[in-house]
Amino acid sequence: MDNSAKHLLQRLVRRIPVSMLKSTLDKWERLTAEKRKSLDFTQSKWIITQELVALYITENPNQGMWHTFQLVEPEDDAHSVELMQFKELFKSHLRELQRNVSVKIKKHTDQAVWIRVAWGDGLSSPNHLKATYVVLYLQTPYVFVNALSSKHKPLLLQALTLSTRHQQIKAANLSGQKLTALRDLLMRQYQQVKLRVEKVQAEASANRHRMARETFGDGMLPALQSAVFKLETKFKGPTNEAMTQRDEPFICSVKFSSSNLLESLRHCASSGIASTPVTPMLSSIPLKGRNYFVITDNVLTA
Amino acid sequence: KCFLPPGVLSHLSLLEVQARSRGSQVPQQPSRVKELKAKVEALTSQRDQLKAEAPVDKQRVDGEDEEMDVDSESSELFHLMARHSELMDLLHAHNLIGGYDAITTNRGKSMCFSLATQYEGVYLDTYNLELNLKPNVRISRHNIPPFIPLNSLAEQSDLQTDVRAFLATVSQHLNAFAGRRQQLKLVKEQHKSVEVMESNLLCSILVLMFTVPKKTPLLCTLEYTDHTRCLPTQVHLNCEDELLPDSPKWKKNCSLLMEVPVHRALTAIKKASDII
């Protein structure tokens, strides 16, 4: 939900008389009955607006830009962290780092832990309309973050690291609009690697199909929407001497976009547009669960 | 005078020499021919005789030939089927004694292992793990969920020298996880009066809400800290009635929950009317 939509919602809620608010939302039918029941209409309109925005975002997670982080170096007890313990640790660690924060943590039925952090500074109260959202699954190393400013980033990451009992957290080089796609890619929730003995097919096209499926997976693929390759390599071109003679690397960024990038790439491989076996540059996307790569002259890194 | 082509004379003298060296055999040839001719005649008449006796049975003979062909085809088929089922049994036995289906992939440069999981005789999910073998052993593709700490397990067992030990550990973790998850599923199916308050992806924690006959809710927390096992390592009870968890009855129930899979423990506890 972008800022203008949030403000619109805020103004709407302010306009609607409290007595009519519940019935209006019932008529609106955008929220499930269960969610409507969870709203407390005795609270101030401001709080109700915030809750509505939060509900909207959790129901529509495939918006904005989600960035993935990976927790590394688990402590001995990292694997036995349970929800209550995590909640307490996270809240206390974050409050130690920044006094004026409002934290709401809730676990969804699919085991996803949703955290909403509203940041305030010394002077103003926490801003719930510009809240940061975090989604993580306990006992897995991946954390998905939305709407985190660079100012608050170190604070949030530290609180996450400590409360999940890890020593470090790093960027996982996987971002996108669709939280579900990122999550499915990392949780390997899709039909991957069909590893059964298959007869060597003489036909080239059957081979291509097989290799495409082996690399990218079978059936429905997570709807990853983009991949970025940042090239820092020396320019190589027979026609442009001036560029070729330069010592500095030629910096260029290549972005692939699609409504479902993995499916597009799979199709490229199976139809022969992309050569098979699939180049590691492309196969690294599903294999390593990343969509941001830096390519230098010798090696595919970052 | 003779007009013989060149070389004929030498050929004739060669024949003469050969005839002389063969000695006494040569003169016998004409009688030998006679002998053979007589034999041919005898065999021919015998054949004709047999042919004359045969026609009635000709059909049956041909028919038998056909049946035998079908038989031999179907016996070949049966033979293949028997061989197939023998191999399947062998494979099944191999799996049962802890073997994994393994194939080489990537032109021999990698190996892919299928790790099956089962619990109480029911086959559950199968996971696949591919290892690159050259230049050194490394984990390649797999569909093992991220809450199984594959990388740290690889670090613990030496992948380069003991792939079997590594696979055994991974299989152990996967089977234990599958077992715990299956128990949770059975609890939800078989014990609707018990509310599952909390669990997690790894199924290493389970918080259940019991209703004790006098309508007191009892919170039971099962912690499975040993991820290679299907049974809890700790059981905690929380109740408004602080004396209840310490009662001998519930102390016994706690031990039961540590020794027996949760779904079966609950059946026993229900039977004893300790919970609704």
Interface residues (C-beta under 8 A of the other chain):
Chain A: P74 H79 S80 E82 L83 K107 Q111 Y137 L138 Q139 T140 P141 Y142 L186 M187 R188 Q192 V193 L195 R196 V197 L287
Chain B: I103 T105 C112 S114 N128 E130 S140 R141 H142 N143 I144 P145 P146 F147 P149 S152 E198 S199 N200 L201 L202 S204 I205 E223 T225 H227
